[in-house]
Structure formats: structure tokens, C-alpha cells
Amino acid sequence: MTNESLARSYLKKAADRLDVLDLLLNKGAYSDVVREAQELVELALKGMLRAVGIEPPKLHDVGGLLRDHRGRFPEDVRSVLDDLARISKRLRKERELAFYGDVDFIPTEEYTVKEARQAYRDAELVLQTARRVIDAGQ
């Protein structure tokens, strides 16, 4: 399996999750939207890294690598890499809380439609950018 084929696999998995986000948002499952958005972002960013020849580490937030290797990305994508890194970092922080919660944080009660919509928009931006990077590598 090549980096390119694995990048495409990650992109497909990320795109499939966007459909799931829409369903979860419509069901009012806001904490699940946040959690799945993080998964989508992680897959898409790792696909982007693979597409430019970087083996991503087994970490949930690879945003720093986008910044470190800015020069490997197409010029039209470089201007949004900082935004993508911020999105990755923010959603990484929400990952466990959105899924498991805590004794004083019940995910199904704490997350709002506003937070879910923001996670959806952020995931959509990351996915669109990943498509540009991975499709450019064809």
C-alpha cells in the first residue's frame, strides 16, 4: 500500500463521517457531532500528510506537523494550515469529554447545537482542504 492509496482511504473515511455528522446533528446528538468531527479531522489531516510524503504519528492531533512542513503543501493551501492546526487542537481537547464525559460533565447535556454546528463547519473545511491536497497528488 502506498502513501497515496492510504491517503485516499483516509479521505474516504473522513468523507463518510461527514454524512454521519449530518445525521447526528439532525438527531440532536451534539456531543457525538463533536466527537465524530474530531475523528474526521484526524483522518483528513493524516491523509494530507501522507499525500505530501510525511508518515503521520499515532497521535490524535497532527496540526503541528502541518505547520512544520508547510512548504510541502500546495501554495493555495498554505494560507489555511494554521486554521486547520487550530481546529485539530481544539477538537482533540474535546475528544474524550465529548465521548466519555466526567462526573461533573454529562456530554449529552453539556454540548449545544452551536458547538455542534461549529464542529461540523470546521470538519467540512478540513475535509474540503484535504480533498484539494490529496487530489493534487494524483
N, C-alpha and C positions, 0 to 999 in steps of 0.2 A: 504494500500500500504506500502510495506516495503522499508527500505533504499536500499536493494539490487535491488528490481524491479525498483525503481526510478533511481538508478544509471544506470541500463541497459537502461532505457528510455532516459536518458541524453546522454548516449553513442551513441544510435541510432540516436538521433537528431544531435549530433556532426558529426557522420559519414555521414549523409545525406548532411550536409553542406559542407563537403569536395568535394562531387560531384558538388555542386553549385560553389565552388571556382574555380574548373577546368573550368567550363563553363564561368564564369565571366572573368577569366584570358584570355581565348581564345578570348573573345569578346573585350578585351582591357579595361574592366571596372575596372581599377586598384584601385580606391578608394573603390569600392564595395567589392573587394577582401579583402582589409584591414579590412573593417567593418565586413564582414561575418567571417573572420578569428578570430576576437575578440569574436564573438558570439560562434563560435566553441570551442575556448579555454575556455571560461567561462563555457560552458556546460560540457566539458570534465573534467575540474578541479573540478567542483562541483560534478560530478559523482564519481570521485576518492575519494573525501572527504566522500561522503555518503557510498562508499564501505568500508571505514575503520571506519565507525561509527560516523562521525562528521557531524552535521547539518550545512550546509553552510549558511552564512548570505546572505541577499538580497543585495549584493554588486557585482559590475562588476569585481573587482579584488580580488580574494581569494588566491593569491600567498603566502601571508604572513602566511596563515593557513597551507600551505604545509610545510613550514619551522618549524612552531610552533609544528607540530605534526609528524615530520619526523619519529619518532620511530614507528608509526603505519603502515607505508608503508612497502611493501616487500623490503628486503635488496637490491635486484638488481635495484630498482627504486630510492632509496635514493640519489644516486650519481647525478641524473638529476633534483632533485627537485628545486635546486637553479636556474637552467636554465629555468625550467617551470615557476617559480615565476617571473623571469626577463621578459620572453615573455609575461606573463599576464599583468605585469605592463606597459610594452611598448605599447601593443595593447590597453590597457584601456585608455592610454593617447591619442591614435589616434581615439578612438571610435566616439566621437561627430564630430571632424573635418572631418573625412572620410565620415560621413553621411550628415552633415549639412553644413560644411564649415563655412566661415565667410566672412565679406565684403571684406577682403583682401586675402581670401584663397578659391579658387574655387576648390573643390575636384577633379572634372573631369579633371582639368588642372594641378593640383599640384602633384598628385601621379604618380609615374613612374612604369614601368614594373619591375625594380629592387626591389622597395619597395613591390610590389605585390607578386613577387616571394619569397621574404624573409618572408612575412606574410604567404604565402602558406606553405613553408617549416616548419616554426615554428608551424603552426596549425597541420601539419602532424605529427611532433614529439610529440606534446602534445596528439594527438589522439592515436598514437601507444602506448604511455606510459599509457594512460587511459585504453586502452584495456587490457594491462598486469595486471594492478591493479584490474580492475573490473572482469576480467576472473579468476583471482587468488582467488576471493571471492566466487566462485561457490561451 
